[in-house]
Amino acid sequence: MTNSQGNGQQADSALFPTYARYPIALVKGEGSRLWDAEGKTYLDFMSGLAVTNLGHAPKQVRDRLVEQLDTLWHVSNLFHIPQQEEAAQLLVKHSCADAVFFCNSGAEANEAAIKLARRYQNLIAKTGRTEIITFHQSFHGRTLATLTATGQDKVKEGFAPLPTGFRYVPFNDKEALLAAITEQTGAIMLEMVQAEGGINMLNPDFAEQIVQCCEEHGLLLIVDEVQTGMGRTGRWFAHEHYGLSPDIITSAKGLGSGFPVGAMLAKAKLREAFGPGSHGSTFGGTPLAMAAVIGTLLAHEEEKLAERADEMGQYLMQELQSKLGALSVVKEIRGMGLLIGIECDMPVSGMLAAAQEAGLIFVTAGPNVIRLLPNLKVTKEEIDEAVQVLVHVLQQAEVTA
Ligand SMILES: *Cc1c(COP(=O)(O)O)cnc(C)c1O
């Protein structure tokens, strides 16, 4: 695209310059492939940031959406919405939760989780313990409460005054966690893999420590599965890898295969904390959004996509280790299922641009980490193709460093 400024924004744009955009406009997608306005094709190892987990335009979801488009788009949550019940039953079936609240994004799901935890501690458990512990490098969203929960200063810059009620602890630091728990603490909120924060994996012994703390002090465990959920890490939800049974789980990105929808899932004891009138959303759980969710969940069941992510993730990891592991630019390759980070000893923005030029799309996780998020139906051939481009791009970076 021409006429673009240094920040990736077109000079005559009518949009806020909130995103440093790549100089590409994508116009069509099918499976793992994307096409730009000039007809160039790309292999998509980003999936719209872990959203299009079934690939682009998956038929099962498309067919349900089209049928719903011809029937009913929106009513209001003042009516029963049978599709919401059906979608919730499916989510409950595949998680440790008993009740679901539908919203429209990850931030909204986390916002609901924060509200529910406070309300439970205030009105049901009547402990008054409302402070929530979150972790350095975490990411929980862009609303005022969720950016405050986020353990990264850059997300908060200029947005003061921020809400109170959060305390931050270094990730995987047991001593610091123990020291941070007070009479005020009511919940611990975390990601199983800090994705935006650099693909930082939760240590199993830290997970154990968290469970112990929750049991000992009556804390609620909130797991943000907005990016790690929906099969991404090789399980329906990433906390299953750790044997955790969270009180609250949040989901969004992959939940509607690209249709905007979020959900907060919680254990039965929390159900009564959100009575009529306590929380709501005009668009939360419309028949249209629920068609996307049901289509997505049924496709996951039918095609065993979590298992597939596990299998393909192992293959991708093995190929990356064997073909990239020895390069001097590569510090570490880590991840879970099809959420994989390649940490380099230099900024990776140049590699990202070179890969785009070569027809491979991925995203970063912080300045030095390449983040790979192929869809869960990715083939071995597509993985081979991506690894080949990565080898080329990283070798070039090594030569020019
Ligand atoms: C993307 C993300 C969010 C925010 O989701 P939005 O839909 O952008 O509001 C929250 N938590 C995690 C872990 C995420 O990856």
The ligand as an ORCA input file, in Angstrom:
! r2SCAN-3c Opt
* xyz 0 1
  C      -6.073    -11.215     23.694
  C      -6.104    -11.460     25.140
  C      -6.983    -10.759     25.985
  C      -7.874     -9.655     25.476
  O      -8.820    -10.114     24.556
  P      -9.630     -9.047     23.656
  O     -10.603     -9.907     22.913
  O      -8.619     -8.389     22.787
  O     -10.266     -8.099     24.579
  C      -7.001    -11.096     27.319
  N      -6.206    -12.058     27.823
  C      -5.346    -12.748     27.048
  C      -4.504    -13.817     27.656
  C      -5.262    -12.473     25.678
  O      -4.388    -13.137     24.921
*
